[in-house]
């Protein structure tokens, strides 16, 4: 801790000497499970710092953070650390950075450049869910249009919850002992394994739209299942064990997003075509535990304001092309979201309710929260995370309903 304080003091003296801007926040976050155990779901203290400067020809940003858990565990990280270089029609950003694409709210469709930190499922603020990646990003401006190109030299996977976490995904029951083989769970750091992204953005009068393309890696590994049989009796082979082999695969992605205002209503849409995704199957042949398919992922959304209430709704669908009945995933996966928000008491009391509803599995995540600005920069928040259903991405966490508080000071 003394070393951390020393670094902070050195940073402060440097900032004052160089006329550099600095902001950030300190936060206490406590969550309690709403079940018989009343266990703490999280106890976290956070210090987040943004140090930046924007000049005429260059700039930079550094975003270190500290998470301290359970009174003992300390996580120190660097979310962003990049340089900006400005030319008459081109901006370059080099270094570790978060890159945000698309029009979706709470869903990742074309927003696939930055991987995700899912160690707390999707409960963190999205500014903390998106991980920083080392990249070179160039923006070329042509009037109201922008061409954005991104080169990611080193693949960074999505960060998944550890096995002892309450957010570790529920594993299906297997009819035999399971072993893991991690021999293919890494993507070698070399030039040929780089990722490439491109996007064209256009700001027109009636509609704003983006067209994107990517040659990338899937952020989460495909779990290849290898079944081992006891062949002592060839006529009646018995399943002896199963090996799970996590492996990352290449993806080609093309997509678009748009938004348009029609009076007080904003219409949004986003969609992408994913080529080369591997899906798990129920095929008994041990060499066919996965099969490559293409799929489409899209959403349509509408935003409006009614008598001071801000309302936003989205319909999201995932559609697997050339479907086979033995795929574990459904051909159509449907989801809807609803956001309702309003401010009270001269904009100091803030209410919001965000809900995911998985239409396919009839499960949901309901997130009401209420926050109050005690003073300038000082905010207190109380919220709930309620999971419903028995299966699916939300139903698997039916025992993880929680109430939480956050006390936060922004500076």
Residue pairs with C-beta under 8 A, 6 or more apart in sequence:
4 66
4 76
11 49
11 51
12 22
14 20
15 21
15 22
15 51
18 53
19 53
20 51
20 52
20 53
21 51
21 52
21 53
22 49
22 50
22 51
22 52
23 50
23 410
23 411
24 47
24 48
24 49
24 50
24 410
24 411
25 46
25 47
25 48
25 408
25 409
25 410
25 411
26 45
26 46
26 47
26 48
26 408
26 409
26 411
27 44
27 45
27 46
27 48
27 406
27 407
27 408
27 409
28 44
28 45
28 46
28 405
28 406
28 407
28 408
29 42
29 43
29 44
29 45
29 46
29 404
29 405
29 406
30 40
30 42
30 43
30 44
30 404
30 405
31 40
31 41
31 42
31 43
31 385
31 402
31 403
31 404
31 405
32 38
32 39
32 40
32 41
32 402
32 403
32 404
33 39
33 40
33 41
33 166
33 399
33 400
33 401
33 402
34 384
34 401
34 402
34 403
35 399
35 401
40 70
41 166
41 400
41 402
41 404
42 69
42 120
42 404
43 69
43 70
43 71
44 67
44 68
44 69
45 67
45 68
46 65
46 66
46 67
46 68
47 65
47 66
48 63
48 65
48 66
49 62
49 63
49 64
49 65
50 61
50 62
50 63
51 61
51 62
51 63
52 59
52 60
52 61
52 62
53 59
53 60
54 84
56 86
57 85
57 86
58 83
58 84
58 85
58 86
59 83
59 84
59 86
60 82
60 83
60 84
61 80
61 81
61 82
61 84
62 78
62 80
62 81
63 78
63 79
63 80
63 81
63 132
64 76
64 77
64 78
64 79
65 76
65 77
65 78
65 79
66 74
66 75
66 76
66 77
67 74
67 75
67 77
68 74
68 75
69 75
78 96
78 132
79 96
79 98
79 128
79 131
79 132
80 95
80 96
80 97
80 98
80 132
81 95
81 96
81 132
82 93
82 94
82 95
82 96
82 97
83 93
83 94
83 95
84 91
84 92
84 93
85 91
85 92
85 93
85 94
86 92
89 140
89 141
89 142
90 138
90 139
90 140
90 141
91 138
91 139
91 141
92 136
92 137
92 138
93 135
93 136
93 137
93 138
93 139
94 135
94 136
94 137
95 134
95 135
96 132
96 133
96 134
96 135
97 132
97 133
97 135
97 137
98 114
98 127
98 130
98 131
98 132
98 133
99 113
99 114
99 133
99 135
99 137
99 150
99 197
100 111
100 113
100 114
100 130
101 110
101 111
101 112
101 113
101 199
101 210
101 212
101 257
102 108
102 109
102 110
102 111
102 210
102 257
102 270
103 210
103 257
103 258
103 259
103 268
103 269
103 270
103 301
104 110
104 111
104 257
104 268
104 270
104 299
104 301
104 314
104 316
105 301
105 312
105 314
105 337
105 339
106 122
106 126
106 314
106 337
106 354
106 356
107 299
107 314
107 316
107 335
107 337
108 116
109 255
109 257
109 270
109 271
109 272
109 297
109 298
109 299
109 316
110 210
110 212
110 253
110 255
110 256
110 257
110 270
110 271
110 272
112 214
112 216
112 219
112 253
112 272
113 133
113 135
113 150
113 152
113 197
113 214
114 130
114 131
114 132
114 133
115 130
115 131
115 133
115 156
115 157
115 158
115 159
115 219
116 129
116 130
116 131
116 158
116 159
116 219
117 124
117 128
117 129
117 130
117 131
117 158
117 159
118 129
118 158
118 159
118 160
118 161
118 167
119 159
119 160
119 161
119 162
119 165
119 167
120 161
120 167
121 161
121 167
121 397
122 129
122 365
123 385
131 156
131 158
131 159
133 152
133 154
133 156
134 152
134 153
134 154
134 156
135 150
135 151
135 152
135 153
136 150
136 151
136 153
137 148
137 149
137 150
137 151
138 148
138 149
138 150
139 146
139 147
139 148
140 146
140 147
140 148
140 149
144 202
144 203
144 204
145 200
145 201
145 202
145 203
146 199
146 200
146 201
147 198
147 199
147 200
148 197
148 198
148 199
148 200
148 201
149 196
149 197
149 198
150 195
150 196
150 197
150 198
151 194
151 195
151 196
152 194
152 195
152 196
152 197
152 216
153 191
153 194
154 189
154 194
155 187
155 189
155 193
155 195
155 217
155 248
157 187
157 217
157 219
157 220
157 221
157 248
158 219
158 220
160 168
160 169
160 220
161 167
161 168
161 169
162 168
166 397
166 399
166 400
167 397
167 400
169 396
170 396
174 242
175 239
176 227
176 239
176 240
176 241
176 242
177 241
177 242
178 241
178 242
178 243
178 244
179 241
179 242
179 243
179 244
180 243
180 244
180 245
180 246
181 226
181 243
181 244
181 245
182 246
183 245
184 245
184 246
184 247
185 221
185 246
185 247
185 248
187 193
187 217
187 248
193 217
195 214
195 215
195 216
195 217
196 214
196 215
196 216
197 212
197 213
197 214
197 216
198 212
198 213
198 214
199 210
199 211
199 212
199 213
200 210
200 211
200 212
201 208
201 209
201 210
202 208
202 209
202 210
206 260
207 258
207 259
207 260
208 258
208 259
208 260
209 256
209 257
209 258
209 259
210 256
210 257
210 258
211 255
211 256
212 253
212 254
212 255
212 256
212 257
212 272
213 253
213 254
213 255
214 251
214 252
214 253
214 254
215 250
215 251
215 252
216 250
216 251
216 252
216 253
217 248
217 249
217 250
217 251
218 248
218 249
218 250
218 251
218 277
221 246
221 247
221 248
222 246
222 247
222 248
222 249
222 278
222 280
222 290
223 244
223 245
223 246
223 280
224 244
224 245
224 246
224 247
224 289
224 290
225 242
225 243
225 244
225 245
225 280
225 289
225 290
226 242
226 243
226 244
226 245
226 286
226 289
227 239
227 242
227 284
227 286
227 289
228 239
228 240
228 241
228 242
228 243
228 286
229 237
229 238
229 239
229 240
229 286
230 237
230 238
230 239
230 240
231 237
249 276
249 277
249 278
250 276
251 274
251 275
251 276
251 277
252 274
252 275
252 276
253 272
253 273
253 274
253 275
254 272
254 273
254 275
255 270
255 271
255 272
255 273
256 270
256 271
256 272
257 268
257 269
257 270
257 271
258 268
258 269
258 270
259 266
259 267
259 268
259 269
260 266
260 267
261 267
264 304
264 305
265 302
265 303
265 304
266 302
266 303
266 304
267 300
267 301
267 302
268 299
268 300
268 301
268 302
268 303
268 314
269 298
269 299
269 300
269 301
270 298
270 299
271 296
271 297
271 298
271 299
272 296
272 297
272 298
273 294
273 295
273 296
274 294
274 295
274 296
274 297
275 294
276 292
276 294
277 292
277 293
277 294
277 295
278 290
278 291
278 292
278 293
279 290
279 291
279 292
279 293
279 320
279 327
279 328
279 329
280 289
280 290
280 327
280 328
280 329
281 288
281 289
281 290
281 291
281 324
281 326
281 327
281 328
282 326
282 327
282 328
283 289
283 291
283 326
291 324
291 327
293 320
293 321
293 322
293 323
293 324
293 327
294 320
294 321
294 322
295 318
295 319
295 320
295 321
296 317
296 318
296 319
296 321
297 316
297 317
297 318
297 319
298 316
298 317
299 314
299 315
299 316
299 317
300 314
300 315
301 312
301 313
301 314
301 315
302 312
302 313
303 310
303 311
303 312
304 310
304 311
304 312
305 311
308 342
308 343
309 340
309 341
309 342
310 339
310 340
310 341
310 342
311 338
311 339
311 340
312 337
312 338
312 339
313 336
313 337
313 338
313 339
314 336
314 337
315 334
315 335
315 336
316 334
316 335
316 336
316 337
317 332
317 333
317 334
317 335
318 332
318 333
319 331
319 332
320 327
320 329
320 330
320 331
320 332
323 331
330 360
332 360
333 358
333 360
334 358
334 359
334 360
335 356
335 357
335 358
335 359
335 360
336 356
336 357
336 359
337 354
337 355
337 356
337 357
338 353
338 354
338 355
338 357
339 352
339 353
339 354
339 355
340 352
340 353
341 350
341 351
341 352
341 353
342 350
342 351
343 349
343 350
343 351
344 350
344 351
347 373
348 372
348 373
349 370
349 371
349 372
349 373
350 370
350 371
350 372
350 373
351 368
351 369
351 370
352 368
352 369
353 366
353 367
353 368
353 369
354 367
355 364
355 365
355 366
355 367
356 364
356 365
356 394
357 363
357 364
358 364
358 389
358 392
358 393
358 394
358 395
360 392
361 389
361 391
361 392
361 393
361 394
361 395
362 389
362 392
362 395
363 387
363 388
363 389
363 390
363 391
363 392
363 393
363 394
363 395
364 387
364 388
364 389
364 394
365 385
365 386
365 387
365 394
366 384
366 385
366 386
366 387
366 388
367 383
367 384
367 385
367 386
368 383
368 384
369 381
369 382
369 383
369 384
370 381
370 382
370 383
371 379
371 380
371 381
371 382
371 406
372 379
372 380
372 381
373 379
374 380
377 409
377 410
377 411
378 408
378 409
378 410
379 406
379 407
379 408
379 409
379 410
380 405
380 406
380 407
380 408
381 405
381 406
381 407
381 408
382 403
382 404
382 405
383 403
383 404
383 405
383 406
384 401
384 402
384 403
384 404
385 400
385 401
385 402
385 404
386 401
387 394
387 395
387 397
387 398
387 400
387 401
388 394
388 395
388 398
389 395
389 398
390 398
